[in-house]
Amino acid sequence: MKTVLKYVKAYALAILSPVALMLVLLLVSPETRSWAAVWNVIRQSLAPAVLGMGVLFNMKIGNWDFSIGARVVLTTILAGNFAMQITTALGLGVAGFVPVLIILSVLIGIVLGVIVGAAYYFLQIPTLIVSIGLMLIMESFTRILFNGAGTHISPGYMVLGKTPWDLILFAVAFVFASILYYKRKIGYSVRAVGSNPVVAKTNGINPKFLKAEALAVSGIFAGLYSLMSLSATGVQSAVQGTMGSAAAVFDAMMCVLIGMSIAGKGNIMFGVFAGAVVAQILKMGMMAIGLPTTFNKVVIGVFVVIFMVGSSRSDLFRKLGAKLRRKKSEISA
């Protein structure tokens, strides 16, 4: 019984937060009052949560990686086009296309992640500057490769975007991320450097190399996100405009920041998934009340800033809470 209560307490906030917001959405938006709407929110949260798991490793260790959105687009375009070409040339059909797409998505995602990590490690400049520079380069490649046509796959090849395959992909990513974070040396080291880099360094951990390694690891999840996204939509366009891929970065950051705030003592990866659900509910809520898309991005940006302050400057909230308690006690006296 004690074990059950322990798990209930650990995951209570991560479960109750999206449930409460979903109930509010159902109340204010009659057209969403169905189990189908709830299921759609959960399904739409799977891919962002997977990308968020990769971003978590970076944010936990102090990396500011703005290249991951461009990496996702470039990975999707390369993997989608190459998979279609290989399948057509060898006559593999759908049964052959799926494993080829999986391998290419993950492999290209890892290669691009290693490139970003190596650039940071050898150039010895902050991750923010490195990632923005590489983001611009990769965005340019999306407009150059295949004449800027992006990629498109036929509906018959979108097998992994259907249930239960999307759930299976998410489960694989979730288990893999949890093992890396809690059961492997890299996860321990990331948590150690994120808590106190000086102490971690005295214990034999190389923060600089580990930051580069975290950037490479995020490439695995960027590849899985590309796979899930292409399988769900069937299309990926080239990035239009400068920093056009940044929206995906902020969406993933929002999942992570919300997840870190509500995860409690439970599995942080479950917190990231709950954060992705919350983010999707907020988007649906803004659409339900008729906010234009431009305002949606503003609201999301505001939430990102609030949660960033909450995660990095929790002392401000403690001071504010203490000040409010003092005023309350003075008034009651």
N, C-alpha and C positions, 0 to 999 in steps of 0.2 A: 504493500500500500504506500509506504514511504517513497519507494522508487517511482511509482506512478505520479504521486504528488510532486516529486522533484522535477519530472519531465513536464508536467502541467505548468508549473511555475516558470520553467525555463523557456517554454514556447508560447506562454499565454499572450504576451504583447504582440508577438509576430503573427499570431493567428487572429487575435481580436481586432487589431488595427485594420486589416483589409476587410474583415467581415463587417465591422461597424461602418466603414466608408461605403461598402457595397449596399448595405441597408439604406443608407442616406440616399445613394444614387437611385435605388429602386423607388424611394418615396418621392423624389423630386422629378423623376423621369418615368412616366407611365409606360412609354414604349419599351422600356428595358425590363419590365416586370415579367420575367420568364426565366426558367432554368437555362434555356438556350443562351440568353444574354450573359448569365453568370459563367457558363461554360466557355463562351467566346472570350470573355475577359481573361480567364485562366489560360486558355490556349494562346492568346496573343501575348501573354506574359512570359511564355516559355523561352523564346529566342532572346529577348532582352535580358532575361535572368542569366542565360548562359554567357552572354557577352559581359554582363556585370561580374560574373565569377572571375573572369580574366582580369577585369579592371580592378577588382578587389585586391589582387596580389600587388598591383602597382600602387594603389592608393595607400594600402597598409604600410608599404615600405617608404612612401614619400615620393614616388614617381608621378610626374604630371605628363601623361602621355596623350597628346592630342592627335596622334597619328592613327589610332586604332580604327577610327571611322573610315579613313582613306584606305587602310589596310583591308578592311572588310569589303569595300567596294571593289578594290583591285583583285582581291582573292576570288570574289564571286565571278567577276568578269573572266578572269583567266581560267578558273576551274570549270565554269559553265561552258565556255567555248571549247576548251581542250577536251572535255568529257564528251561533248557532242561530236567533235571531229573524230576522236578515237572510236567512239561507238559506231559512227557511220562507216568509217574506213574498215573496221573489222567485222561489221554486221552483228554486233553484240546484242542489240535490242535493249529493252528496258531492264532485263535481268542483268545485263552487263554494264549498263549505264550507271546504275545506282552505286555499286562498289567503286567504280572508277571515279565518280563524283566525290564520294566520301574520301577516298585516298588523296585525290588532288586538292580538295578543300583544306584538309588538315595539313597536308605537306606544304602547300603554298603559304598557308597561314603561319606555319612554324618558320619557314624561310624568311618571310617578311618580318616576323617578330625578332628573329636572330639579327637581321640587318639593322633594325632600330636599336637593339641592345648593343651590338658591336659598335655602332656609330657613337652611342653614348660613352661606351667604355674607352674607346681609343681616342676620341676627340676631346674628352675630359671637359665637356661643357654641360650645363644643366639640362635635364631631360625635357624641360619645357621648350627650350630653344631647339634642341635636336629634333624633338617630335614634330614641332610646327614646320621646320624646314623639310623634313621627310614627308610630312603630310602634303605640302604643296607639290613636291616632286611626284608623289604617288597619284595625287589628283590629276596632274598633267598626263601621267601615263594612261589613266582611265579614258582620257579624251583622245589619246594618240592611238592606242592599241585597237585593232579591229575597226579602224576608221571612226572611232568614237561611237560605235553602234551599241556598246555594252554587250549584254548577253540575253538570250531568250531561249527557254526550253518549252517544248510542247506539253500540254496538260497531261498526256499519258506518261510523261517522265517525272511528274511531280509526286512520286510515290511517298517520299519521306515527309511530305507536308501534310499527310493525312493521318488521322487517328487509326491505330495506336502508335504509328511509327514516330510521330513527333514527341509523344510521351516517352517512348523508349530512348530516343536521342537525348532528351532532357535528363532522364534518369541516369544514363551513362555519363553525361557531363557532370551531373550532381555528385555521383559517387566518386568519379575521378577527381573532381575539385576538392571534395571532402578528404579523400585519402592524401592528396598532395598537401593540403593545409594542416591537417591534424596528425598524419601518420608518417610523413616524410621529413627529411632534414631541411628541405627548402622551406616548408611551411613553418617549422620551428624557427628557422633563421629569419624569415620574413617578419614573424611576430616579434622576435627579439629586437631586430633593427628598428621596427616600427615603434616599439616601446621606448628603447633607449639605445641609439646607435653607438654611443661612446662605450657603454658597458658591453654591448654585443661585440665591438671591435676588440676589447680587452680579452674576450673569451674566444678569440680566434676566428671570428666571422669577418669576412671582407665585405663591407657594405657596398662598395662601388661595384664589385663583381656581382653581388647578389641583386643589385638594382638592374643590372644588365640582364641577369638571368630571369628576373621577374618580367621584364619586357618581352623576352623570348617565350616564356610560359604563356603570357597573354595571347600570343599568336595561335596557340592551340585552340583557345576558346573563340578567337576571332574566326578561325577556320570553321569551327562547328556552327557558329552563328551564321556564317555565310551559307553553309550547307542548309540549315533550317530555313533561312530567309528565302533562298532561291527555290527551295522545294515548296514553300508556301505560296510564293507570288509568281514564280516562273519567269521573272524578268529582273534585270538590274541595269539601270542606265548609268552612263558616265557621270561623274560629278560636274555639276554646272556651277560656274562661278568660283571665286576664291574662298576657301574654307567651307565649301558647301557640304563637306562630310562631317562638320563639327556637331551637327544635330545629334548624330548617333553617339558621339562621345558624351554629350551632356545627358542624353537619355540613360546611358549606362551608368554614368556617375550618379544620377538621381537614384537609380535602383540601389546602388551600393550605399549611398549616404543614408537613405531611408532605412535600408536593411541594417546598417550598423547601429542606427538609433533604436530599432525595435527588436533586434535579435536577442537581447538579454543575455542569458547564459546558455542559450541553445546553440545549435549548429549555425555558424555565421552564413553558410551557403543557403540554408533555409530562410534566413533573414533577408538575403539578397533576393530570393524568389518572392518573398512577401513584399519586399520593396518594389519589385517589378509589377506585382499585382496592384499595389497602391498607386503607382505611377499610371497604369492603364486606367484605373478607375477615375483618377483625376482628369485624364484626357477625355474620357467618356462624359464625365460630369460637365466639363467645359463645353463640349459639343452639345450636350443636352440643353444647356441654358443659352445656347446660341452665340457663344463667344467666337469671334473670327479667329482663323488659324494664327494670325500674327500675335494676337493676345495670348493664345495658348502657349506660344514660345516664351513670351514675357513671363507668364505665370510659372512655367516650368523653370525658367532662369531664376526667378525669385526663390522658388522652393530649393533649388540647388544651392544658392547662396546661404539660405537660412540653415540648411542641414550641414553645409560646410562649416559655418560658424559654430553650429552646435557640436560637431565632431572634433573640431580643432581648438575651439575656445570654450570648452564646457565650463571653465572657471567663471566666464561672464554670466552664464545662466545661474550658477551657484550664488554669485554675488547678488544678482537681481532677486533671486528667491529669498536670500537672507535679508535683503533690504525690505522686501515686501512683508516678511514676517515681523521685522522690527516695527514697521509702521502699524501693522495690525495689532501688535501687542501694546503700542503706545496709545492707539485709539481705544482699545478695550480697557486700558488702565484709566 
